[in-house]
Amino acid sequence: MKTLNVDMYQTLAAAVGVLYLGGFLKKKIKFLETFCIPAPVVGGIVFALLSCLLHGLGIVEFQFDETLKTVCMVMFFTSVGFQANLKVLKAGGKSLVVFLLCLVVLIFTQNFVAVGISKLLGISPLVGMCTGSIPMVGGHGTSGAFGTVLEDFGIKGATTVCTAAATFGLIIGSTMGGPIGRRLILKHDLLKTAVAEDPSILEEDEQKHHRSVSMYAPAAYQLAIAMGIGTVLSWLLSMTGMTFPIYIGSMIAAAFMRNIGEYGGKIHIHMGEINDIGGICLSLFLGIAMITLQLWQLAELALPMIILLLAQVVLMAMFSYFLVYNVMGRDYDAAVLAAGTCGFGMGATPNAMANMQALTEKFVPSIKAYMLVPIVGSMFADFINSLVITAFINFIN
């Protein structure tokens, strides 16, 4: 079979093509718009299915350059970090703690389900862990890190299974969040509970969100500086021995820069332009992530793995629909948070943001959800997940 190597520029062009394709299909196919499926996911799945078909027929296999995927992901989360001023963090208060506890419960439950069902199926609990919170909450990064750990414990091909499970979670988490959030909003008539931006908490000068063509360059420079400082912070965090996402240092650096500018008055942060650049990077990241999916990995999973993954889908749907929605207040914000939880609970935080973006574009914005999901999904999820996974592996052995 021929391998077609796609360079960085061609990969970028393909990702943009996928975005346009997804947007076109959403306009033409009503249920895609109705159920709030993100455009990059729509176009990406079409391309991934075509790629899988070509691979299955032995015609060609695409090898994409994923350099810009990482760059776009880091730049997007750096833009999210710039949004974390102290007023917003204080506003999180009780809601932040409650949502964080929901995350902890989700991580433990995913692993209990994985280990429990694996024992019922008569396979090693460590094999079950390959479909637990390692690929679900952890995504591809944690799958790569802990897959090798499980292989050291004698689980052959653990990294491949974890990666395939993470791929499965990425697709399902991206497609189920919007419909779940939409159903909650319409079923409970939640638009009447939507709260506009609280001026006492999130009050911003109009100038901060004013867009100026000449300010996009300085905004890009501020993002670049935060990303550069972030690499140092990420290196320092890695010395703890824990597994952290590559973007965590940049998020922290951006938050420091924002608050220094906010309260010191010495630096003007171009928030409007930064948010725009971040939104573009999110779309490009998802586009590249979707076209690089290798769906045939899922076909290589044995029947027990498929059963384990389906159990995780049912768990995630019930967890977000019933627990997250009810615990987080049974209002519009809670419904958007439920949609976001599907994203980072079965894939990655960018997918959570995309789920919420698709939902809020159809209805109204949710400041609370956009604040809590990046903080919990990016700053706490991987840290807590690493601790819980390590505890489970040691307990099982």
Residue pairs with C-beta under 8 A, 6 or more apart in sequence:
1 55
1 58
1 59
1 60
1 61
2 59
2 60
2 61
3 60
3 61
3 62
3 63
4 60
4 61
4 62
4 63
5 63
5 65
6 14
6 62
6 63
6 64
6 65
7 65
8 65
8 67
8 68
10 65
11 64
11 65
11 66
11 68
11 69
11 288
11 291
12 68
12 284
12 288
14 47
14 64
14 287
14 291
15 40
15 68
15 284
15 287
15 288
15 291
16 284
16 287
17 43
18 40
18 43
18 44
18 46
18 47
18 287
18 290
18 291
19 39
19 40
19 43
19 283
19 284
19 287
20 43
21 42
21 43
21 46
21 47
22 38
22 39
22 40
22 41
22 42
22 43
22 44
22 46
23 39
23 43
25 32
25 42
25 43
25 46
26 32
26 33
26 37
26 39
26 42
27 33
32 42
33 362
34 182
35 178
35 179
35 182
36 177
36 178
36 179
36 181
36 182
36 339
36 355
36 358
36 359
36 362
37 174
37 175
37 178
37 358
38 174
38 178
38 286
38 354
38 355
38 357
38 358
39 283
39 358
40 283
40 286
40 287
40 289
40 290
40 354
41 171
41 174
41 175
41 286
41 290
41 354
43 287
43 290
44 286
44 287
44 289
44 290
44 291
44 293
45 171
45 290
47 290
47 291
48 290
48 291
48 293
48 295
49 295
51 61
51 62
51 291
51 293
51 294
51 295
52 294
52 295
52 296
54 60
54 61
54 62
55 61
55 294
55 296
56 296
62 291
64 288
64 291
64 292
66 288
66 292
68 284
68 288
69 285
69 288
69 289
69 292
70 246
72 281
72 282
72 284
72 285
72 288
73 246
73 247
73 281
73 285
73 350
74 227
74 230
74 246
74 247
74 250
75 223
75 227
75 277
75 278
75 281
76 247
76 278
76 279
76 281
76 282
76 285
76 350
76 353
77 245
77 247
77 248
77 250
77 251
77 349
77 350
77 374
77 378
78 223
78 226
78 227
78 230
78 247
78 250
78 251
78 253
78 254
78 278
79 223
79 254
79 274
79 275
79 277
79 278
79 279
79 281
80 251
80 254
80 278
80 353
80 374
80 378
81 226
81 250
81 251
81 252
81 253
81 254
81 255
81 258
82 222
82 223
82 226
82 254
82 255
82 257
82 258
82 269
82 271
82 274
83 258
83 271
83 275
83 370
83 371
83 374
84 251
84 254
84 255
84 258
84 259
84 374
84 375
85 255
85 258
85 259
85 262
86 259
86 262
86 263
87 201
87 202
87 203
88 201
88 202
88 371
89 96
89 375
90 201
91 198
91 201
91 202
91 371
92 371
92 372
92 375
95 328
95 329
95 368
95 372
96 372
96 375
96 376
98 327
98 328
99 328
99 337
99 372
99 376
100 376
100 380
102 323
102 324
102 327
102 328
102 341
103 137
103 376
103 377
103 380
103 381
103 384
104 384
104 388
105 323
106 133
106 137
106 319
106 341
106 345
107 133
107 137
107 381
107 384
107 385
107 388
108 388
109 315
109 319
110 132
110 133
110 136
110 137
110 312
110 315
110 345
111 129
111 132
111 133
111 388
111 389
111 392
113 132
113 311
113 312
113 315
114 125
114 128
114 129
114 130
114 131
114 132
114 133
114 308
114 311
114 312
115 125
115 128
115 129
115 132
115 392
115 396
116 128
117 128
117 307
117 308
117 311
118 124
118 125
118 127
118 128
118 129
118 304
118 308
119 125
119 128
121 304
121 307
121 308
123 304
124 155
125 396
126 150
126 153
126 154
126 155
126 158
126 393
126 396
126 397
127 155
127 158
127 161
127 304
127 305
128 308
129 150
129 389
129 392
129 393
129 396
130 147
130 150
130 155
130 158
130 161
130 162
130 165
130 305
131 161
131 165
131 305
131 308
131 309
131 312
132 312
132 389
132 392
133 385
133 388
133 389
134 142
134 143
134 146
134 147
134 162
134 165
134 385
134 389
135 142
135 143
135 162
135 163
135 165
135 166
135 168
135 169
136 165
136 166
136 169
136 312
136 316
136 345
136 346
136 347
137 344
137 345
137 346
137 381
137 382
137 385
138 145
138 146
138 166
138 382
138 385
138 389
139 166
139 169
139 170
139 347
139 348
140 163
140 166
140 167
140 170
140 348
141 243
141 245
141 246
141 382
142 243
142 382
142 385
142 386
142 389
143 159
143 162
143 163
143 165
143 166
144 159
144 162
144 163
145 243
146 162
146 243
146 389
146 393
147 158
147 159
147 160
147 161
147 162
147 163
148 158
148 159
149 393
150 158
150 159
150 162
150 393
151 157
151 158
151 159
153 393
153 397
160 297
160 300
161 301
161 305
163 297
164 297
164 298
164 300
164 301
164 305
165 301
165 305
165 309
166 347
167 293
167 294
167 295
167 297
167 298
168 298
168 309
169 309
169 312
169 346
169 347
170 289
170 293
170 346
170 347
170 348
170 351
171 293
171 347
172 313
172 316
172 346
172 347
173 316
173 342
173 343
173 344
173 345
173 346
173 347
173 348
173 351
173 352
173 355
174 286
174 343
174 347
174 351
174 354
174 355
176 313
176 316
176 317
176 342
176 346
177 320
177 338
177 339
177 340
177 341
177 342
177 343
177 351
177 352
177 355
177 356
177 359
178 339
178 355
178 358
178 359
180 317
180 320
180 321
180 338
180 339
180 342
181 335
181 336
181 338
181 339
181 355
181 356
181 359
182 339
182 359
182 362
183 321
184 190
184 321
184 325
184 334
184 335
184 338
185 191
185 332
185 335
185 359
185 363
188 330
188 335
190 331
190 332
190 335
191 332
191 363
191 364
193 331
193 332
193 333
194 331
194 332
194 333
194 363
194 364
194 366
195 331
195 332
195 333
195 367
195 368
197 365
197 367
198 367
202 367
204 271
208 269
208 271
208 272
209 271
209 272
209 275
210 272
211 272
211 273
211 276
212 273
215 270
215 272
215 273
216 270
216 273
216 276
216 277
218 270
218 273
219 270
219 273
219 274
219 277
220 273
220 277
222 257
222 269
222 270
222 274
223 254
223 274
223 277
223 278
225 253
225 257
226 250
226 253
226 254
226 257
227 250
227 253
229 249
229 250
229 253
230 247
230 248
230 249
230 250
230 251
230 252
230 253
230 254
231 249
231 250
232 249
233 248
233 249
233 250
233 252
233 253
234 244
234 246
234 247
234 248
234 249
234 250
235 249
236 249
237 244
237 248
237 249
238 244
242 383
242 386
242 387
243 382
243 386
244 382
244 383
245 378
245 382
247 378
248 378
248 379
248 382
251 374
251 378
251 379
252 379
257 267
257 269
258 269
260 266
260 267
261 267
261 268
261 269
262 269
279 357
282 350
282 353
282 354
282 357
285 350
286 350
286 351
286 354
289 350
301 309
312 346
313 346
316 341
316 342
316 345
316 346
317 342
319 341
319 345
320 338
320 339
320 341
320 342
320 345
321 338
324 334
324 337
324 338
324 341
325 334
325 335
325 337
325 338
326 334
327 334
328 334
328 337
328 338
332 363
332 364
332 366
333 366
333 368
333 369
335 359
336 356
336 359
336 360
336 366
336 368
336 369
337 366
337 368
337 369
337 372
337 373
339 352
339 355
339 356
339 359
340 352
340 353
340 355
340 356
340 369
340 373
340 377
341 352
341 373
342 352
342 355
343 349
343 350
343 351
343 352
343 353
343 354
343 355
343 356
343 373
343 377
344 351
344 352
344 373
344 377
344 381
345 352
349 373
349 374
349 377
349 378
349 381
352 373
352 377
353 370
353 373
353 374
356 366
356 369
356 370
356 373
360 366
360 369
360 370
